[in-house]
């Protein structure tokens, strides 16, 4: 019954309501959204080198700054690749709570209005707005315990679109799946592009089982919602982002040569071949490609 209601909420329950249709949308574009990666200071350079060697792209100049509302110090840099962007932090001080648990940062056109929209959609504001060196930030939490950061920049950035849009991989329980999906769709004005009640369990390391998977697209990019019972083998659930490449085998060769470890060798599910990779410093990512027919 819960899964049926989740599908109906996702596919039918929001777009037709007057409040949803009339509410503004505050996203800018997927190329302005980042995955937050925290590694030990000694691993920052090795991670950046491996990540860029795997996917291509460039790094911004590394700076040392305070990016939290209370006292702290971290190196900070932006790794921009054709398949996704990383905000990389190497904290030199203890990391203030709740930072480090937010998975992504979304650039918005108006921070205060975006926060109000998120709150109206069902999010909790767990870090109220605060200034950073280049703008303002806040941290929100969606039903199911999914933390995200919202950003606003004083000077609007101008980044090229991705070659392929990465996916935000969200693991939620069956009890909170409907609430999360309802809230995020209301905020993002997104749409469900697939809703598979019995997706192949091999996608979460359980080849003899099935699970409920939804895929969402919005101005913030792609999202895969994985509704599970939490009985997940390592490393599933530890990855935050899935990166799409043109050739999975070539990408994995580059990852290996640059110091990354292949945790799950390539497998195929439907039209996707995928693998799980751990980069220096401990960051785990799913990497996939469209399977050849």
Secondary structure, DSSP 8 states (H G I E B T S, - for coil): -HHHHHHHIIIIITTTSHHHHHS---B--GGG-EEEEE--GGGHHHHHHHHHHHH--EE---EEE--SSSS--EEEEEEEETTEEEEEEEESS---TTTT---EEEEBS-HHHHHHHHHHHT-EEEEEEEEETTEEEEEEEETTTEEEEEEEESS-------SS--EEEEEEEHHHHHHHHHHHHHHHT-EEEEEEEEEEGGGGT-TT-EEEEEEEEETTEEEEEEEE-S---TTTTT--EEEE-S-HHHHHHHHHHTT-EEEEEEEEETTEEEEEEE-TTS-EEEEEEE---
